[in-house]
Amino acid sequence: MTTPRTHLTLTRLSGGTLRIPTKYIVKSGTDEEREYPDWAYLVEHPSGMVGLWDLGLDQDLGMYPPPVQEKFETFRPTPPEKALHEQFPTHVKPEHISFIIFSHAHWDHLHTPNTSIFTHPNLKLWVGPGTKKAVGKGWPEDGKSTFPGKLFQEKVEEIELRDDEVKFGRFGRTYDLFGDGSLVVAGAPGHMPGNLCALACTSASSPDSSATFTLLAGDCAHDKRLITGEEEPAEWREEEGGEMTSMYKDLGAARVTWGMIREVLEGGDGRVELGLAHDWGKE
């Protein structure tokens, strides 16, 4: 992978938790529930530009549309004890946040930011290419939708991934957010249309050490053992005689993405940390 010219400060933030039966996550799972975190990340660039990768759960679960709240019985969300901005380092204020990148459009990662808190005049909200088409009209125009229609119609923009940007591993089209290789966003198909991952440089190389990275992988996998090959994904039928489904809209594409992530991790010789949104192995 290319050595960036600079590095970021990355701070992991709690976006709450979900309690999900493991039978929906891995093939060997059961009805037993596991508490899965919902991580977000604060991204600080040396230029002073500050943003977020995902938002986690909104503290007010009542603001979610009815089709989302119907899912609470299965996913049992608990908001974070502290709002994201209350977890920021003391030198970072909510008004400093100039961008939010959503790894994908699902409700446990994306919600409408409180504009009375995030007041940056040029705040950008980004999703991956193909997300808006998948979202459609959104709720409430589409009464069955779990996606906030107004947010997508008025505020969210799709990142333009390019063929001629900095690359990492076998990930193809990318976007070098700061133009220095410190945060490279890539398409990561599988979970849902527009799904993203990103490689963040967290320490620069020096004569005595090599650069280190965190691969922000959102919901590319809901269990890191799917990436290592130690587990197989859960599949089930929503109704008797129905088609098999899983946590991945395109399971074949998800498997390809897992392989590419695994190659980046193995090729990094211990210098690349994996940052999954629901990594229950992290404290």
N, C-alpha and C positions, 0 to 999 in steps of 0.2 A: 504494500500500500504506500501511497505517496506520503512523504513526511511534510506535514503542514508547516507554514512559516510562523505560526503562533498557536496558542492553545486557549481553551476556555476554562472557566470555572463552572462546574456542574454540581448543583445541589439537588438531592432527591427530596421530594416533598410527599407527604401522605395525602392522598386523595380519598381516604376512607377505605372501607373493606367490603367484600362480598362473601357471603357464605353459600357455597355451591356444592351439591352432591358430586363426588368425584367421578361418578358414572357418566357425567357430561363432559369430562375433561380428558380422561385416558381410558383405554380399552379395559384395563384391569380395575377400573374404579367401581365403587359400590354406591349404595344409598347414603353412606356416611358423608356428612358435610365437612368441608375444609374451609377455613377462613383464608381468603385470598386478598392480598393488599391491592390497592389501586394507585400505583405510583404516578406522580408527575415529576417534572424536572425543571428547575430554574437554570437558565442558560445565560451566563455573563461573558461578554466578549471584551477584550482589552480596550477596544475603542470606546467603551461605555455603553454600547448597545446591550439591552437586556430583554430577554423574552422567556417564554414558557413552552415546554413540550408537553402537551396534554393538560387537562384541568382536573381529572378525577371527577368525583361526585360533587354535585351542588350540595351545599349544607342544608338547603331547604328541599327535601325530597318531594314536598307538595307542589313544587313548581313544574315537575315533569308532567307531560300530557298523560291522559288516561291509558293509552296503549302501552306506555312505558311502565306505569304503576302496576299494570296487570302482570308484569314480569317480576315484580318484587317478591312474590311468593316463592319463586324458584331461586332467584339470585340474592335475596335478603340483604340489600345494601345498608350499610351504616356510614353516615357522613363522617368526615374527619373531625376530630375533636377541635382542631383549630383550622380556620380558613387558610387557604394557601398563602395569602399575603401576610398572615400572622406568623407563618413559618419562615418568611424571608430572613436572610441575614440583616442585621440592623442598618447596614449602609444601602440596602435596596428598598425602595418605596414602590407601592403599587403603580404610581404615576410614571415610574421609569419603564414599565413594561411596554415595549413598542411592537411586539409581535407575539402571537400564539400559534404554534404549529400543532394541529390535531393529527395524531397518527392515523386516525380514521374517525368515522362519524357516529360511532355508537354512543349511547347516552351515558355510559360510565366513564367516558373520556371527554366528551364534548357537551357543553351547555352554554347558554348565553352568558358571557361575562358580565358581572355587575358593573355597569358603566359609571356608577357613583364611586367605585373603588379604582377601577382601571381607567384612568382619565387621560392617558396619553392621547394628544390630538390626532396623531397619525397611526393609531393602533391598527395593525394588520392581523387578520385572522386567515390562516392558510390551511387548506386540505389538499389531498393528492388528486391528480387528474382522474376524472371519471366519477368522482364522489357526487357531484351535483346531479348527474344523470341518474345515479343510483338512488339518490334521495328523492327525486321527483318534486312534487308540490309540497310535500311535508305536511306536518300537522299545523293548524287545524283544517286546512283545505282538504287534505286527505285524512279523514277521521280515523283511519287505521294505522297511520304512519307513526313511527317512533322518533322521527327526526323533526327538529324545530324549523318549520318552513320559513318563518320570517328571517331567522338568522341566515339561512342559506340564500334567500332571495335578495337580502339587502346588504350583508356584511362580509360573508365568507368568500374568499378568492381561492382559485386552484393554483398551486405551484406549477410552474412550467419546468418540467424535467427535460434535460437536453442530452444530446449524444456527445457533445464536445466539452463537457465539464469534467472535473476531477472524478476519478473512479475509485471504487474499492471492491476487491474480490471480483465476482462475476456479475455484480449488480450493474445493469446497463445504463439506462438514462438516469441522470442525477441532477442535483442543483447545489452548487457551492454557495451557501447562503451569504457568507461574509467575503467571498472572493479570495480566501487565503488557505482553504482546505481544512479549517478548524471545525466546520460543521457541514458535512456533505449529506444531503437528503436523497433518498433513493426510493423508487417504487418497489414494493414488496408484496406481490400478488398472493391471494389465497383467502385471507380472512373475510374481506369484503372489497368491492371495487374502490380504488383510490387508496388502499392501504399503503402506509409509508414506514420506512425505518430510516435511521440516520447514524452516521459514524461521527462521534464527537472526540476531538483530540483533547485530552485532559492534562497532559504534561508534555512539554516540548523535549526534543532530543538534546543531549549534551554530550561532551566528550566522554562522560562516565556512564551515561544511560541512554536508552532508546525512548522514543515517544510512547506514551500510553494513550489508550482510547476506551471509550464506552460505546458499545453498539446499542443504541436506543431502538428497541424492537417492538414496542407497543404490544399488540395482540397478534404478532406474527405467529406466536405459539402461546398457549395458556399454561404450559408446563415445559420447563427447559429440557426435560427428558425426551420430549418429542424431537428436539433439535439434536440431542446426542444420539438418538436412536435407541435409547433404553426403554422407551414406551411407544405404543401406538395410539393414535387418536381415537377417542370414543365416537361411535356412530350409533344412531338409534332411529326408530320410526316414530313420528309424531302421532300417527294413528295406525291401527292394524291394516296391513296391506298397502300402506303408504310407502313413499320412497325413503331411502336412508338419508339421514341428514347428520350434520356435525356442526361444530363451532366455526367451520370454514366453508364459505360460500363455494369456493373452488378448492377441494381438498387436494387434487393433483397439483395445482399451482402452489398450494401451501407447502407440500412436500418438497417441491423444487426450492422454494424460499428457505426452508429449514436446512437443506443441503448447502445453499450458498452462505447462510449464516454460520453453519458449522465450519465451512472452509475458512471463513474470515477468522473465527476464533482459533482454529488449529494453526492457521498460518501466522497468527500474531505472536506465537511463542510465549503465551502468558501475558502479553501486553494489552489484550483486548478483553474488557469486562462486558458481560451481557446484561443489558438493562431491559428486561421484560416488564410490562406493566403490572402483571399479576404474579410476579415471582414470589411464591410463598417461602422460598428458602432464604430470603433476605430479611433481616431484622432492622 
